[in-house]
Amino acid sequence: MRNFPCKTAFALAVSMLVCGCGTTHKLKFEHFTEEYKQGEFCKATDTVLDEKNVCNTDIEKFKPADFNIDEQLNAGTSLFLAQKHELSESLFEKASSSIQEDLSSTGIARGTVEVVANASMLDYNPMIMDGIYLHSYTFLNALSAENKDDAKIQINRAYNFQQNAVNAFSKEIEKEKADAAKEASQMEKDAKAANDKNISDVMANYKQFARWKGYSNFVNPYVTYISGLYFMTNGTGNSDYENASNYMKRVHGMVSSNTFVKDDLAIAEKLAQGNRSALKPTTWVVFENGLVARFKEFRLDLPIFIATDNVKTASLALPYPEQRDEAFKNIAVSNGKKKVTTETLADIDNIFIAEFHKKLPTIVAKAVTKLALQTAAQAVAQDQFGDLGGIAAAAYSVMTAGADTRSWYSLPKNVQLAKVAKNGDKITLYIGDKNIDVNVPENGNSLVYVRTPSAASNPVVEVFNL
């Protein structure tokens, strides 16, 4: 027993070291978020990538593969807003490739492993919405380079990913259910009954999220809309205009109250019917507003049924959605003759929370069952090997505790839409107490992108030719 204090200190040191990695990661993203909210996008990029002066890096020397997917996504967004489109695109392309590879090999079931392991010990497991949303940025990056062909490729990639993700999700959920049932089968009858009750009790803490339904089959109305808009403004034949009409019909079915979508659907249908004069020179405004919900860590103590009194309760850590603020309720747009207000095109919080809630039953079942098995093992180690065994098992429990709270933090809370007819070469944006004149080409069609992560940040405004 004379060595016990040293062994205790060693176990605690290991535990603190591993937990410290997770804490460091959380602090890094907290700093990134604050810089991002203030509109310091180059500084935010440096923070999330642990690099210096990324905005001025030579694209030939930039190595996106050096970073994890969540870092690629968040840095890709901040570089996009800094209008470093080439660097942004390189990160999004690498993230897209990795997500597609994961989808093809193991499927996407975010959270089913991470909730029982320290986040710093595992790679980020992306959400389905990540793989779909990133194509909105790759689409705009293509437009910034005036590459219409690549823009079309991004539209097709978004559609294909969505179709594949729906199938992969169903298969992966079935697999996770089977894995959870297999682990539960290791328990005695009484222990399994107690474990089932714990699962039910944990799920009760998430009841409020049942109202978040998302959109059918993980569809993102924003990504679907810009796909339809591309075909509507770049159509060369009936098939393109039919694609435009079909995309707009899907969007209208999801956001039927949006008057701009309704008007675009009517135009797309006329184009599909052969009326090529239905589309007049127009400026569309897409407004990415506020910050999407994030995960915080939610801990609770559960009674664990074991054949000893050495351990009676154990602490479980799970991700818990936490909503954040929008920057403004909406913004207004004027062409000098007419002033309109943006309307919601996509509720990104709805997509985020709904996807998480769909996966929640398997997340909780696996997490609670693993916790019960680990706690029972800890008790056995204490009985058989004394204090040293208990310390080692406790150290392992600490190492594997901690919910994965990583996500694509920098996405907007919602996306809004407005449109005005071209009337000269200027429109005016009314954002909070700011009036911003924006130059647009007098002819043709334009997309004006507006981003405000918070009311404190200066709006990012960029014009793309359609």
Helices and strands as residue ranges (DSSP letters): H 4-37, H 41-49, G 54-56, G 59-61, G 64-66, H 69-81, H 85-105, G 114-116, G 119-121, H 128-144, H 148-184, H 189-204, G 207-211, G 216-218, H 221-234, H 238-254, H 259-272, E 282-289, E 294-303, E 313-322, E 332-334, E 339-341, E 343-347, H 348-399, E 414-421, E 426-431, E 434-439, E 446-452, E 460-465
